[in-house]
């Protein structure tokens, strides 16, 4: 078989290459960015505490034509990744009108009261409220798009500098006010069970594992028995929220799974932590008690 025949054969056998993602442009500004002035706008990279932060991403064609009907995600993280865990996240499902244009507006520290994405703005401002005046921070913005034929595609990964060496300015004060008011509105879950001895045991356990825990709230009303494949009892488990102060000085609650092993025909008195569900969030520290 000649080389030409081999080449033709391979073209038939190999799967087609994934379509190339065309170039897109991400720009930052201290003023609102309109579609009319986007192309002429010189992107800002350095911001202070007295600047608002606006961002707009322009694709080379309408988002519908790029297969971005499943929405877009924007991550914002600090250079040392301590601003929030996980990183700030905005998910924006596209409306029909938005799919027909090439622009994507990203809500950062610019729409404190009228943001279309209050949960993202809350996380962003809660993180900004923790920034220390007198320092300069490097923030990285990454935008991911979900397409019909790919799990996700990265469209932008751009850094900006937030300089607070001369004070936090309006960014810091507005962020603190917003974060505090948002946290004040968060209510702890109602208890599904009242078991003071078990709650005290779990509280002692969590403290021994480094948690500055103050309260236990059961989220299931009883023990759940877990069995082995042969039908024998293995252990039992119960779920509860633990309220604690984190190492950053903030306060939060998280749901954990606790268990007791079944040994010698009975459940042991020793309760241990066997996992976390990921449920919970930040709360005002006035709810620690």
C-alpha positions as MATLAB code, in Angstrom:
seq = 'XXXXXXXXXXXXXXXXXXXXXXXXXXXXXXXXXXXXXXXXXXXXXXXXXXXXXXXXXXXXXXXXXXXXXXXXXXXXXXXXXXXXXXXXXXXXXXXXXXXXXXXXXXXXXXXXXXXXXXXXXXXXXXXXXXXXXXXXXXXXXXXXXXXXXXXXXXXXXXXXXXXXXXXXXXXXXXXXXXXXXXXXXXXXXXXXXXXXXXXXXXXXXXXXXXXXXXXXXXXXXXXXXXXXXXXXXXXXXXXXXXXXXXXXXXXXXXXXXXXXXXXXXXXXXXXXXXXXXXXXXXXXXXXXX';
ca = [
       0.000    0.000    0.000;
       1.402    3.392   -0.955;
       1.836    6.328    1.416;
      -1.022    8.115   -0.295;
      -3.318    5.138    0.335;
      -2.287    5.078    4.025;
      -3.102    8.767    4.381;
      -6.533    8.340    2.802;
      -7.234    5.338    5.045;
      -6.276    7.227    8.199;
      -8.538   10.121    7.245;
     -11.488    7.712    7.168;
     -10.506    5.918   10.415;
      -9.563    8.839   12.687;
     -12.437   10.707   14.387;
     -12.962   14.306   13.258;
     -11.137   16.943   15.284;
     -13.190   19.000   17.725;
     -14.094   22.405   16.292;
     -11.620   25.129   17.166;
     -12.777   27.768   19.602;
     -12.495   31.146   17.930;
     -10.832   34.087   19.638;
     -12.839   36.078   22.174;
     -12.091   39.305   24.011;
     -12.502   40.005   27.741;
     -12.269   43.625   28.907;
     -12.388   45.293   32.315;
     -13.361   48.881   33.054;
     -14.019   51.281   35.933;
     -17.176   52.479   34.124;
     -20.092   50.602   32.539;
     -19.132   48.962   29.249;
     -21.567   49.323   26.365;
     -21.616   47.234   23.230;
     -21.108   50.404   21.200;
     -17.829   51.365   22.892;
     -16.496   47.850   23.482;
     -14.155   47.591   20.483;
     -12.511   50.985   21.137;
     -12.262   50.480   24.900;
      -8.790   49.980   26.388;
      -9.099   47.298   29.063;
      -8.163   48.244   32.640;
      -5.983   45.900   34.684;
      -5.317   47.933   37.840;
      -8.067   48.848   40.300;
      -8.107   50.489   43.728;
     -10.593   50.320   46.557;
     -12.341   53.405   45.163;
     -13.006   51.883   41.736;
     -15.961   49.853   40.587;
     -15.104   46.787   38.515;
     -17.024   46.070   35.307;
     -16.288   43.191   32.926;
     -17.678   42.198   29.535;
     -16.741   39.245   27.335;
     -17.306   39.366   23.570;
     -17.456   36.209   21.490;
     -16.743   36.307   17.744;
     -20.369   35.381   17.004;
     -23.692   34.915   18.832;
     -23.500   32.434   21.694;
     -26.188   30.258   20.110;
     -23.959   29.683   17.068;
     -21.124   28.637   19.395;
     -23.305   26.017   21.071;
     -23.364   27.820   24.430;
     -27.014   27.127   25.161;
     -26.244   25.445   28.488;
     -24.961   28.591   30.156;
     -21.718   30.208   31.210;
     -19.697   30.100   34.409;
     -17.338   32.741   35.791;
     -14.776   31.909   38.495;
     -12.940   34.608   40.388;
     -10.074   33.648   42.698;
      -7.321   35.287   44.678;
      -3.673   34.619   43.823;
      -3.185   32.541   46.977;
      -6.709   31.086   46.788;
      -7.720   32.318   50.245;
     -10.511   34.677   49.223;
     -13.162   31.970   49.241;
     -13.451   28.232   49.195;
     -14.557   27.210   46.695;
     -13.618   30.132   44.441;
     -16.303   32.695   43.684;
     -18.706   31.253   41.202;
     -21.388   32.711   38.965;
     -23.570   30.472   36.825;
     -25.704   32.264   34.276;
     -28.123   30.291   32.113;
     -28.700   32.148   28.878;
     -32.091   33.587   27.942;
     -33.205   33.317   24.329;
     -32.321   36.960   23.664;
     -28.883   36.568   25.242;
     -28.132   33.578   23.038;
     -28.622   35.745   19.974;
     -25.865   38.219   20.896;
     -22.109   37.734   21.357;
     -21.726   39.591   24.671;
     -21.544   38.233   28.217;
     -21.779   40.667   31.146;
     -20.022   39.525   34.299;
     -21.264   40.925   37.605;
     -18.346   41.816   39.837;
     -18.107   44.682   42.341;
     -20.351   46.908   40.280;
     -23.966   45.931   40.902;
     -24.380   45.659   44.655;
     -28.127   46.235   44.704;
     -29.412   45.236   41.266;
     -27.237   42.246   40.392;
     -29.036   39.561   38.405;
     -26.890   37.029   40.244;
     -27.282   37.823   43.964;
     -25.778   34.549   45.193;
     -22.579   35.152   43.209;
     -22.425   38.812   44.233;
     -22.896   37.798   47.878;
     -19.952   35.380   47.697;
     -17.824   37.932   45.885;
     -18.519   40.709   48.358;
     -18.160   38.402   51.354;
     -14.673   37.618   50.060;
     -13.843   41.264   49.373;
     -14.906   42.129   52.907;
     -12.053   39.921   54.190;
      -9.348   41.697   52.175;
      -6.957   43.675   54.332;
      -6.335   47.357   53.560;
      -2.641   48.101   53.080;
      -2.107   45.203   50.689;
      -2.338   44.633   46.947;
      -4.134   41.572   45.574;
      -4.046   39.767   42.233;
      -7.393   38.366   41.113;
      -7.858   35.919   38.257;
     -11.109   35.674   36.305;
     -11.827   32.492   34.359;
     -14.911   32.010   32.175;
     -16.141   28.538   31.204;
     -18.869   27.748   28.712;
     -20.932   24.558   28.514;
     -21.519   23.396   24.950;
     -23.631   20.627   23.480;
     -20.658   18.537   22.334;
     -18.131   19.333   25.096;
     -18.272   19.182   28.849;
     -16.821   22.642   29.229;
     -14.577   25.024   27.315;
     -12.382   27.713   28.876;
     -12.793   31.076   27.173;
     -10.816   33.501   29.296;
      -8.252   33.501   32.082;
      -7.303   37.086   32.851;
      -5.656   38.747   35.849;
      -6.407   42.129   37.380;
      -4.824   43.878   40.366;
      -6.855   45.269   43.273;
      -4.621   47.713   45.146;
      -5.754   48.438   48.705;
      -2.436   49.902   49.875;
      -4.146   53.276   50.364;
      -7.179   51.810   52.096;
     -10.219   49.749   51.259;
     -12.274   52.677   49.974;
     -15.842   52.242   48.777;
     -15.191   48.667   47.631;
     -14.327   47.564   51.150;
     -17.094   49.482   52.940;
     -19.838   48.475   50.500;
     -18.615   44.880   50.536;
     -18.673   44.741   54.327;
     -22.151   46.276   54.514;
     -23.528   43.943   51.868;
     -21.878   40.867   53.349;
     -23.072   41.648   56.861;
     -26.659   42.306   55.787;
     -26.706   39.159   53.655;
     -25.348   37.011   56.480;
     -27.792   38.515   58.948;
     -30.653   37.229   56.799;
     -29.402   33.613   56.822;
     -31.302   31.407   59.258;
     -30.076   28.107   60.688;
     -32.080   24.964   59.844;
     -34.710   23.831   62.314;
     -33.724   20.721   64.310;
     -35.308   17.425   63.255;
     -34.381   15.733   66.544;
     -33.734   16.707   70.155;
     -30.968   14.572   71.656;
     -28.861   16.572   74.085;
     -26.492   13.716   75.142;
     -25.659   12.822   71.532;
     -25.319   16.490   70.579;
     -22.850   16.988   73.442;
     -20.860   13.937   72.293;
     -20.685   15.225   68.708;
     -19.705   18.697   69.895;
     -16.846   17.214   71.941;
     -15.769   15.105   68.948;
     -15.676   18.088   66.579;
     -13.687   20.190   69.031;
     -11.153   17.379   69.393;
     -10.733   17.490   65.581;
      -9.905   21.208   65.501;
     -13.341   22.736   64.970;
     -14.278   25.775   67.056;
     -17.796   24.315   67.267;
     -20.596   25.741   69.404;
     -23.813   24.039   68.312;
     -25.177   20.796   66.815;
     -28.476   20.704   64.886;
     -29.753   17.255   63.849;
     -31.052   17.148   60.264;
     -32.490   13.606   60.458;
     -34.968   12.534   63.127;
     -33.305    9.191   63.910;
     -30.572    6.688   63.170;
     -30.368    5.039   59.730;
     -29.245    1.400   59.822;
     -26.705    0.391   57.154;
     -26.303   -3.273   56.191;
     -23.613   -5.341   54.499;
     -24.302   -7.097   51.140;
     -25.153  -10.318   53.055;
     -27.823   -8.520   55.060;
     -25.900   -8.276   58.339;
     -25.957   -4.965   60.180;
     -22.762   -2.963   59.631;
     -23.372    0.368   61.351;
     -25.908    3.121   61.834;
     -25.644    6.767   60.881;
     -27.240   10.112   61.626;
     -26.856   13.543   60.010;
     -26.383   16.870   61.771;
     -25.309   20.438   61.074;
     -22.369   21.710   63.108;
     -22.101   25.458   63.725;
     -18.552   26.764   64.136;
     -16.157   29.681   63.683;
     -13.709   29.111   60.837;
     -10.005   29.966   60.749;
     -10.656   33.162   58.772;
     -12.739   34.563   61.624;
     -16.074   33.996   59.873;
     -18.859   31.712   61.024;
     -20.570   28.873   59.171;
     -22.567   25.686   59.466;
     -21.949   22.389   57.675;
     -23.821   19.096   57.556;
     -21.835   16.010   58.553;
     -22.586   12.319   58.759;
     -21.892   10.562   62.060;
     -21.898    6.824   62.670;
     -21.705    4.055   65.270;
     -20.396    0.595   64.355;
     -22.334   -2.602   65.100;
     -20.086   -4.990   67.065;
     -20.980   -8.104   69.069;
     -24.705   -7.818   68.540;
     -25.003   -4.164   69.575;
     -24.092   -0.655   68.473;
     -20.971    0.780   70.054;
     -21.185    3.857   72.243;
     -18.369    5.507   70.256;
     -19.669    7.986   67.660;
     -17.339    9.056   64.839;
     -17.516   11.465   61.885;
     -17.849    9.516   58.648;
     -18.289   12.202   56.008;
     -19.709   15.536   54.907;
     -22.671   16.224   52.600;
     -21.462   19.658   51.439;
     -24.657   21.315   52.667;
     -24.448   24.480   54.726;
     -22.978   27.938   54.301;
     -21.874   31.132   56.004;
     -23.884   32.699   58.812;
     -23.672   35.723   61.052;
     -21.531   35.043   64.120;
     -24.412   36.145   66.349;
     -25.930   32.715   65.625;
     -23.045   30.762   67.144;
     -24.862   30.330   70.458;
];
